[in-house]
């Protein structure tokens, strides 16, 4: 168990710290006072005060964090501005988040998710620059008899160029694009001799295990792949290429994740693959056994997920506050306290429901429920 918990805590500490530092950085940039920078919730384990009076601390429950602004009851609370003006001196008013221009508040809120995307970008850039990126063309070595691939028309020695309009740059891209596909039919663009063909394949959904031994529902087409001319092409990229491919990976993961979540909402994707802290902890420990590179790569994907989730227009999340600011911009005034409280109640219900659902999936994955 400790083999799972320790990597999970390390991963969460880093990803959450980066997220909260994004809020902190822009808050300080615009002169907002920060009283607390907390990694985790609950009782403080240890902490210290910096010269500006911010309390940096680590708490017992490592499932998130927060930055608390001067004068706020919580991270981004909205209060009646007349009462604020009466309560604080001119000097203190300069440090209040709620009195800052709308665009500054929006940037401070967006700073958290932005920091998560930048962390992923830096990780991918570093991997492609110092370790390299695989560019081995994917060739079909075998098409299994009566498989979806054979029925669709894929053949041995076909070179896979694209899957669902995503360029296949290496063998590893093939399984990634098939897994992330949400349509009933997958479009394969292949090179056969001198021709380029579009082949439509309807995958089978089968119960299986991933490379870590976790139970998943796989989309199988029935092909075995090999390297083109049996040559592996692994290349260390220059800065320009590395930043391009890193940005493309962040973009692809973000868009694919949003599409998958949308498909789950409309019942077109497998909701059993949606996991919470227990599954993340389990996978973190398993990935850590494969080495530092695999663990850091997973950190990049978790960071993207955290950034995306926080942009959902759900009150209590960063996206919920950005939604409120959009209403404020359109209406020319903030929403009333009563209206905001109503939205927050809905947000609490949605988040608790999501936590219950993901935890149920996690426990089912551990075999506690059938």
Helices and strands as residue ranges (DSSP letters): H 2-29, E 34-49, E 55-69, H 81-87, H 90-93, G 97-99, H 102-126, I 127-131, E 133-134, E 138-143, H 148-152, E 159-163, E 166-167, H 171-180, E 186-192, E 195-201, E 204-209, E 215-220, E 223-227, G 228-230, E 234-235, H 239-265, G 271-273, H 277-288, H 292-310, H 318-331, H 337-365
